[in-house]
Amino acid sequence: MILPLIEKKFVVVADAHSHEPLEIFFADGLPDLHSEIFAVAQKHWAEKGVDTVCAGGGRFCIIEKYLVFYDKSLKYHRFDSEVVAALSKKHPAFQNKEYEVISDTKSSNPWELINNSRAR
């Protein structure tokens, strides 16, 4: 069995006024609660003069060549799969890595999503 390289919670940060998605936010050393992750993101964007809201949350992991966004946040609920897939291509942690991105909130099991992707 191949273990995930990393497995983290993330939130989708959006502009509070336009609701335009700004980024996928996560960071090493943060607690494993979506609300605490968003609090750090909110502070970061406030320093830039941008009011933000959380547009969902979930988990992600990297397994083999797959970057899998899955699950949901109990507090912030499901993320928009298409938005997260698009934002992942702009995130410095994932740019130019040539991952196959899978983004789906219907499962809390990344292996299930990978196997479904392989079956297509």
N, C-alpha and C positions, 0 to 999 in steps of 0.2 A: 504494500500500500504506500502510495506517495502522500506524504503529509503536506499540508499547505505551507508555502513559504512564509506568508503572513496572513493573519486573520484579524481584522479590526472592525470596529463600529465606525460609521460615518454619518454625517448629516448633509443635507442639501441646503445651502444658504441662498436666500433670494432677497432681492431688494424689497423693502417693506412697502414702498409706494407703487412700483410698477409690477411687482411680483416676478420680475425677470430673474431666472436662476443665475447665480454668480459663480458658485463653485461647489465642489465636493470638499467637505472639510473633515480632516482627521489629523491626528498628530501623535507621535510617540510620547509616552509619559502621561497622557491624559487618562483620567479615570474611565471606566468602562460603562459610562452612562451617557446616553444621547443628550440629556439636558445639560450635563457638564461640558460635553464637547461643544454644544451649541453656544453655551455661555462664553467660551473662549473665542469662538468664531465671531460672535456678536461684538465682543470687545475689540477684536482685530479690525473688523469693518468699521466700527464706531470711530476708531482712531483715524480712519480715512474719510470720515464724515458721511458714512452710509448707514442708514437704519436698515436692519435686516429682520427677516422672519425665517423660520425653519420650514422648509418645504418637503419634509419627510426625512426618514433615516432608515438605516439598515446596516448590513454587514458586507464586507467584501473580503475576498481572499484571492491569492494567486496560487494556482495549482497547474504545474507543467506550463503550457503556453496559454492558459486561460486566466483571464481576469474576471472574476465572478462577483457581481453585485446581487445580493439576495436578502431575504427576510424583511422585516419591518421593525420600526420603533414602536414600542408600546405607547409612548407619549406623543410622538410626532407622526405616527402612522406610516403608510406606504410612500415610497418615493416614486416619481415618474420614471419608468424604465428607460424611455427614449431620452429624457433629459440627462439622466445619469450616464448613459452610454456616450452621449455627445460631450458632456463635461469631462468625462474620463480621458478623452483624447487631448484635452487642453491641460490636464493636470501635470505638473512637473514630475511627479513620481511615476507617471505612466507614459509620458510622451516618448516617442521613438523606441518603444520597447517591443512593438509588433505583437502585443497580446491579442488573442481573440477575446473580445469583450462579450460577456453574457450578462444581461441585466434583466432580472425577473423577480418580482416580489411574491410570486405564487408558491415559493418553496423556501424552507429554512435549511435545506440540504444542498450545498453547492455541487456535490457529486451527482445528484439527481439532475440538476440543470446541465452539467457537463455531458452526462450520458444522453440526455435528450438532444443536446446539440450535435453530438456525434452521430446519433441515429438519423438525423435529417439528411 
